[in-house]
Amino acid sequence: MSTIPAALHVPELADEPGLVHGFSTVALGSVGLKHAPDPSPVLASRRAFAGVLGLDGAVLTTVGSVHSAAVARVDKPVDSVDDVDALITDRSDVALFATYADCYPIVLWDPEKKVAGLVHAGWRGTRAGVATAAVSFMEDEYGCRHVRAGIGPGICGRCYEVGEDVAEQFDQRFLAPGTGGRFLLDLAAANRVQLEDAGVKPVYDIGICTKEHYLFPSHRRHPDGTRFGAIVALR
Ligand SMILES: [Zn+2]
């Protein structure tokens, strides 16, 4: 038996009544189809991931992940919603899913309205304000007023080095000097500020860097197409 956990959770949201969420670790293998030579083990890993979260047989509705700030609602289980980076649902038969390797998953949850969301935030989506857009969408479409958030695993501000072309698009407070004239960008901090400015309270953070932690694949550490997954669903 492996001692590696199959999935991790934002601790403060793990026991939230009505909400199911998790992040798949390397114990489950890659859940990314895009660079997979053979889709069957990837699909098996996705099924196993759903099973670990108690969602056996669930259709996973995949976030297209196009590095935008586009948001969509999901009212019935479908395979994927393209051209968006955040999906929101209030349906208990829907399971939201996205894949990552350094970009940040963000779990959104309104315990009063029983509405949940899953965001994919890399630097482009963060710059475009995808977290802000997702919270606004929950307010406008579902009347949410008490949204909580959990920031999942992603590449941290000590590890994520970017060039000046990227750095100049972000506020100085999210930047630090890198090596060779490059910059370190703290995407988790940038997303936390977006969420807090949108009235989200509290904003939790699992605090795990994908580049530094062996439990999750990192594109920057090992760019082989391996992806971990995030699932958000209502119970
Ligand atoms: Zn790091």
Residues whose N, C-alpha, C, O or C-beta is under 5 A from the ligand:
A	BS01	ZN	C156 R158 C159 C209 K211 E212
